[in-house]
């Protein structure tokens, strides 16, 4: 039986949360009395994932101690980036040895909380011929992924600075969607990359030249990005 594998990106510095992360990693910031890491692990287990990789860097020792003292009903492994922070793409490349016995990996940022039906999307992905699905929404943000009529990735845009990155040639018709911090991929997609820092968006723009990287437009009841201290109180009140 293939493992149902997920990875939680928990290595970030959490600088936008200011005083909440001066003595702890963002993963251990509490929302409604429970840490972001605990909420995400429980949600992944609830959605049928039995193998979970957590990458660490900032206050990584605290994450290890938390996992040692809070047992979960899943196999949990640490991808250790305490020596060098690998960014959102490099962290996945470093964690590839954990993915050898799975057909697909779902990656979830630790600062995202939502009620997206992850299990059903994961099962649908396994039945597709696509190499990656990027969870997206039509919402306000300064950075957008750009997709064609077939929902295939064609570019990226920074709205504030009017900067574009294209998969191939410049496109003149496209739709702009916001990345939701969750994606599913075939792990074979990343095996040709060396271990170094990469942005996951830059990797997907490169990979989309030869692989179907598709948008999955989602409509959850709630989706929160616990990224800014200004939004923290409002989000906490929801839980």
Residue, then its C-alpha position, 0 to 999 in steps of 0.5 A: x500500500x502506498x503511503x499517503x504522504x504530506x509535508x509541512x513547511x515549518x522552517x520559516x523565520x516568521x519575521x512578519x509575526x514580530x513579537x510572537x516569534x522572537x522566542x519560538x518558531x512560527x510553527x509553535x505560535x498558538x491559535x485558539x490555544x493550539x499550535x499551528x503545527x498541531x492544528x496542521x498535523x491533526x488536519x492532515x491525519x483527519x484527511x487520511x495522511x499517515x506519513x508527515x514530514x516537517x522541515x525545521x530551521x528557526x528554533x528547530x530544537x523546539x519543534x523536535x521537542x514538541x513532536x517528541x512530547x506530543x504523540x500523533x497517530x502518524x509517522x512523523x519525520x524531521x527534515x533538518x535545515x538547521x544548518x542552512x535554510x533551503x527556502x520553499x523549493x529547496x526544502x522539498x528537494x532536500x526532503x526527497x529521500x522521505x518520498x520514495x514510497x509514495x505516488x504523490x506528496x501534499x505540501x502545506x505551509x504551517x501558517x495556513x489554516x483552512x477547511x479544504x477537503x485535502x483527502x478528496x483532492x489528493x485522491x483526484x490528483x492520483x487519478x490525473x495525468x498531471x505532475x502538480x496541482x497548485x491550490x489557488x483562489x481569486x483573492x487580493x494579493x500582490x503576487x499572482x500566478x498566471x494560468x491559461x484557459x486549460x488552467x496550466x501555469x504560464x507565468x507569475x506577476x508581482x503587481x506592485x512592481x509590475x514584474x513578470x516571469x514567464x514559463x515560455x514566451x510572454x502571454x497576452x491572455x491569462x487569468x491571475x490567481x493567488x497561490x494558497x500555500x498548498x500543492x500536490x506533486x509527483x515526487x519524481x518531478x524534483x529529482x533532477x535538482x541539486x540540493x540548494x536554496x530554491x523558491x518553489x514558484x521558481x521551480x514550478x515555472x521552470x518545470x512547467x516548460x515540460x510538465x503539466x502544472x495545473x491550478x486547482x481553484x478552491x472555494x473553502x468555507x475558511x482559509x487563513x494565512x497566519x502571516x501578519x501580526x495585524x491579522x492575528x487577533x481576528x484570525x484567532x477569534x475564529x478558532 
